[in-house]
Amino acid sequence: MAYAHVEPFGEDRDDWRAAMMTAMVAEVNRNPKSRNKPFKPEEFLLKFKDPEEEQSWETQLEFVKMFNAAFGGTVGKK
């Protein structure tokens, strides 16, 4: 634990590293006319929901519709 305090490692560190690189790529490609504030790594960190928190069926349906549209599916109703 002492070593991890001095030299952090693990999944949290990896997530921050990926967020920093993603923010850098987004920043060098940022259009200052459409977004005047710089990107921050916090905007790209993975956000996990509480496993106890359940989604409503409406939220789940919207998620399915989004994937369906993204992959060119069609909606069929009975």
C-alpha positions as CSV (number, residue, x, y, z in Angstrom):
1,M,0.0,0.0,0.0
2,A,2.9,2.3,0.7
3,Y,4.4,1.8,-2.7
4,A,1.0,2.4,-4.4
5,H,0.8,5.7,-2.5
6,V,4.2,6.8,-3.9
7,E,3.8,5.2,-7.4
8,P,0.0,4.8,-8.1
9,F,-0.9,1.9,-10.3
10,G,-4.0,-0.1,-11.1
11,E,-7.2,0.4,-13.0
12,D,-7.9,3.9,-11.5
13,R,-4.5,5.1,-12.8
14,D,-5.1,3.5,-16.1
15,D,-8.5,5.2,-16.5
16,W,-6.9,8.6,-15.7
17,R,-4.1,7.9,-18.3
18,A,-6.6,7.0,-21.0
19,A,-8.7,10.1,-20.1
20,M,-5.7,12.4,-20.3
21,M,-4.7,11.0,-23.8
22,T,-8.3,11.3,-25.0
23,A,-8.5,14.9,-23.8
24,M,-5.3,15.7,-25.5
25,V,-6.5,14.3,-28.8
26,A,-9.8,16.1,-28.5
27,E,-8.0,19.3,-27.6
28,V,-5.7,19.4,-30.6
29,N,-8.8,18.8,-32.8
30,R,-11.1,21.2,-31.0
31,N,-12.7,23.9,-33.1
32,P,-12.5,27.1,-31.0
33,K,-15.4,28.6,-32.8
34,S,-17.8,25.8,-31.7
35,R,-16.2,25.1,-28.3
36,N,-14.2,27.9,-26.6
37,K,-13.3,26.1,-23.4
38,P,-10.6,23.4,-23.4
39,F,-11.3,19.8,-22.8
40,K,-10.4,18.3,-19.4
41,P,-9.5,14.7,-18.6
42,E,-12.5,14.5,-16.1
43,E,-14.8,14.8,-19.1
44,F,-13.5,11.5,-20.5
45,L,-13.3,9.4,-17.3
46,L,-15.5,6.3,-17.2
47,K,-18.5,6.8,-15.0
48,F,-19.9,3.7,-13.4
49,K,-23.5,3.6,-12.0
50,D,-24.3,2.2,-8.6
51,P,-25.2,-1.5,-9.2
52,E,-28.2,-1.1,-6.9
53,E,-29.6,1.6,-9.1
54,E,-32.1,0.2,-11.6
55,Q,-33.1,1.7,-14.9
56,S,-36.7,2.2,-15.8
57,W,-38.0,0.2,-18.8
58,E,-38.4,3.5,-20.7
59,T,-34.6,4.3,-20.2
60,Q,-33.7,0.8,-21.4
61,L,-36.0,1.1,-24.4
62,E,-34.3,4.4,-25.4
63,F,-30.9,2.8,-25.1
64,V,-32.1,-0.1,-27.4
65,K,-33.5,2.5,-29.9
66,M,-30.1,4.3,-29.9
67,F,-28.2,1.1,-30.7
68,N,-30.7,0.1,-33.3
69,A,-30.3,3.4,-35.1
70,A,-26.5,3.3,-34.8
71,F,-26.3,0.0,-36.5
72,G,-28.9,0.7,-39.2
73,G,-31.8,-1.4,-37.7
74,T,-35.4,-0.7,-38.3
75,V,-38.2,-0.6,-35.8
76,G,-41.0,-3.0,-36.2
77,K,-44.2,-2.8,-34.2
78,K,-46.8,-5.5,-33.8
